[in-house]
Amino acid sequence: MASKVRFTVGSNVWVEDADVAWIDGLVEQVTGDELIIRCTSGKKVTANVSSVYPKDAEAKRCGVEDMTRLAYLHEPGVLHNLKSRYGMNEIYTYTGNILIAVNPFQRLPHLYNNHMMEIYKGAGFGELSPHPFAIADRAYRYMMNYGVSQAILVSGESGAGKTESTKMLMQYLAFMGGKVQSGGRSVQQQVLESNPVLEAFGNAKTVRNNNSSYMSSHISFVSQCSRFGKFVEIQFDQSGKISGAAIRTYLLERSRVCQISDPERNYHCFYMLCSAPAEERERYKLGDPASFHYLNQSNCIKLDGMDDSSEYIATRRAMDIVGISSDEQDAIFRVVAAILHLGNVEFVEGSEADSSVPKDDKSKFHLRTASELFMCDEKALEESLCKRVIATRGESIVKNLDARAAALSRDALARIVYSRLFDWLVNKINTSIGQDPSSKLLIGVLDIYGFESFKTNSFEQFCINLTNEKLQQHFNQHVFKMEQEEYTKEEIDWSYIQFVDNQEILDLIEKKPGGIIALLDETCMLRNSTHETFAEKLYQQFKGNQHFSRPKFSRSDFTIHHYAGHVTYQTDLFLDKNIDYAVNEHQVLLHASRCSFVSSLFPPSEESTKSTKFTSIGSSFKQQLQALLETLSSVEPHYIRCIKPNNVLKPAIFENSNVLQQLRCGVRNSITLIYFTGCKV
Ligand SMILES: Nc1ncnc2c1ncn2[C@@H]1O[C@H](COP(=O)(O)OP(=O)(O)OP(=O)(O)O)[C@@H](O)[C@H]1O
């Protein structure tokens, strides 16, 4: 967005600044394209007109509620407006129809009470201060007036406030469409109560290394975040009352179950269970969380502000509410405990060549305990970890696994059990909330991880960033392409509307055949392939592709030039993480469990033969995304972009560079459009 304004001596301007991103000042001298500016900070800078923007000297100190009303809609103007408002605890601002929500990191209960919901009910959009209730109200009214389903897309980086915003949307939809229940729990209550359950099993404490192009160094900060995406579909009957709901989840980060880096944590449920009442801990033979390999890879065991033992009780209560019976709850936590014990089984070389056995009495104890908790045969569990059956032309050969391979097999078992458990929870919640098969109207709320770019980026970041590319394309198609069509119809020149069309990046990732996911699947299916052979394939295939590059001196990393910036991925674990199947030995073992719950997590596969059918996480995720996008394209979308104003998670701190980075990733296109056309999106 280059500035088109002519500056003269005395002009109020914004100029780029290394420390605060944009700083305001007065032009003191103009020489051709060069300006000398006296900044309000006192310093004097020389800048080219291309990096200077006009400043509205008459802008109100409290900013504007809708940024389309700014005298100058450019990056510094938007940033300054959000900052001024944030300083006055005005955390919500519109950009046309999009709501921008800046996380206050403090409770503002007056904004969300019943009185506020009454005020927003039926009020014209834009008549009242920007608010998630206004977005929910508009979606509800469109649905009722036009008989069209709606979706509200809530996006933003981890800790930006997506979950909180989603809760407010739910609260408002329940207020508008809630049924008075004679007994039991209402649909909306159950949807809200399902949050703590999904959070216990799908959230963890993570460390974000914010590697933004704007910031010169990697900044680490801690946040508690969901490691899955969620689409909540609220179904309504013809009279606008809530008649059912469904929750769809996307891509739980499975690798976290076995592998965490300091100072992150594993999923909350593990720590909660280790802090359960003594009687339960004894039953599951659990003790200090630091004694478990899956938890002690990180020094972070306790979280400030989180009491694991009361969270355990709260999760149990939430499970009651969403209809998980106490027998089922016992089985669930038995499985959670079994995973912890499994992680403590170590292997050493056995007497036969390349074979392995549990290392010592301690490992044998954990193996036995895991088998007791899974209610399966101890010997069969050991064999499923230390041996592999290979089927060749009608024959089966039993192959020993060495100690390293046995440990990998143990981790694969832990991951698949946990992911099946998570899927079971989602299904159970959906069954007990109940769907309305006759409903023709729904409002979907999508709460999904934002673009991720860290120091180390693995397969999860790759999938998360694919999601964001897809959503960006949806946004482009919905907003820009429709505008273009409209302009073409009216024979108005739209060639000056610039936006990033990311179809080529999507082709690079998901085209079949030849895209990265297809090449990954191909590599996974070939014996003896490694992450290096995969990387080599990519280098060959995408040589010269403008959205792909090979970092200098790297043997196996690759970089994708995403719409939101360049991200370099480390391929080391791509192959392992992409493989989806339960190896046959694990499948057979757990299907035979004496516990019907465990057995039901591993139903016999259709082709329960010796060979395992190849399925990949990448491809099934791609399909899930496709289905989501199809749903989104059949509904009317509304957008909320959440912004995290600082990395210390404290109120009243607005870090310019940090916010700008998020605006550039998420909001830039909408601002570009408004800037050039003046039209609201
Ligand atoms: N509107 C709000 N009012 C008060 N506090 C908020 C608000 N929005 C967010 N927060 C605070 O910020 C924290 C993080 O927000 P939230 O969990 O909604 O982030 P998120 O975007 O869903 O993160 P993740 O993707 O990691 O799950 C909340 O626990 C809460 O303390």
The ligand as an SDF file (V2000), in Angstrom:
LIG
                    3D

 31 33  0  0  0  0  0  0  0  0999 V2000
  -13.1600  -10.8930   26.0370 N   0  0  0  0  0  0  0  0  0  0  0  0
  -12.3420  -11.2880   26.9890 C   0  0  0  0  0  0  0  0  0  0  0  0
  -12.4950  -10.8400   28.2490 N   0  0  0  0  0  0  0  0  0  0  0  0
  -11.6590  -11.2120   29.2270 C   0  0  0  0  0  0  0  0  0  0  0  0
  -10.6040  -12.0370   29.0600 N   0  0  0  0  0  0  0  0  0  0  0  0
  -10.3990  -12.5290   27.8330 C   0  0  0  0  0  0  0  0  0  0  0  0
  -11.2460  -12.1910   26.7270 C   0  0  0  0  0  0  0  0  0  0  0  0
  -10.7730  -12.8290   25.6490 N   0  0  0  0  0  0  0  0  0  0  0  0
   -9.7050  -13.5410   26.0490 C   0  0  0  0  0  0  0  0  0  0  0  0
   -9.4690  -13.3700   27.3560 N   0  0  0  0  0  0  0  0  0  0  0  0
   -8.3760  -13.9550   28.1750 C   0  0  0  0  0  0  0  0  0  0  0  0
   -7.3780  -14.4950   27.3170 O   0  0  0  0  0  0  0  0  0  0  0  0
   -7.1960  -15.9000   27.5450 C   0  0  0  0  0  0  0  0  0  0  0  0
   -6.9860  -16.6040   26.2360 C   0  0  0  0  0  0  0  0  0  0  0  0
   -8.1800  -16.5320   25.4670 O   0  0  0  0  0  0  0  0  0  0  0  0
   -8.7530  -17.7620   24.6550 P   0  0  0  0  0  0  0  0  0  0  0  0
   -8.5920  -19.0260   25.4200 O   0  0  0  0  0  0  0  0  0  0  0  0
  -10.1200  -17.3900   24.2150 O   0  0  0  0  0  0  0  0  0  0  0  0
   -7.7250  -17.7670   23.4350 O   0  0  0  0  0  0  0  0  0  0  0  0
   -7.7660  -18.6610   22.1260 P   0  0  0  0  0  0  0  0  0  0  0  0
   -7.5970  -17.7480   20.9770 O   0  0  0  0  0  0  0  0  0  0  0  0
   -8.9690  -19.5340   22.1280 O   0  0  0  0  0  0  0  0  0  0  0  0
   -6.4540  -19.5100   22.3230 O   0  0  0  0  0  0  0  0  0  0  0  0
   -6.1070  -20.9860   21.7900 P   0  0  0  0  0  0  0  0  0  0  0  0
   -6.1880  -20.9830   20.3080 O   0  0  0  0  0  0  0  0  0  0  0  0
   -4.7080  -21.1510   22.2610 O   0  0  0  0  0  0  0  0  0  0  0  0
   -7.0610  -21.9130   22.4700 O   0  0  0  0  0  0  0  0  0  0  0  0
   -8.4580  -16.3420   28.2810 C   0  0  0  0  0  0  0  0  0  0  0  0
   -8.1910  -17.4170   29.1370 O   0  0  0  0  0  0  0  0  0  0  0  0
   -8.8560  -15.0990   29.0580 C   0  0  0  0  0  0  0  0  0  0  0  0
   -8.0950  -15.0270   30.2440 O   0  0  0  0  0  0  0  0  0  0  0  0
  1  2  1  0
  2  3  1  0
  2  7  2  0
  3  4  2  0
  4  5  1  0
  5  6  2  0
  6  7  1  0
  6 10  1  0
  7  8  1  0
  8  9  2  0
  9 10  1  0
 10 11  1  0
 11 12  1  0
 11 30  1  0
 12 13  1  0
 13 14  1  0
 13 28  1  0
 14 15  1  0
 15 16  1  0
 16 17  2  0
 16 18  1  0
 16 19  1  0
 19 20  1  0
 20 21  2  0
 20 22  1  0
 20 23  1  0
 23 24  1  0
 24 25  2  0
 24 26  1  0
 24 27  1  0
 28 29  1  0
 28 30  1  0
 30 31  1  0
M  END
$$$$
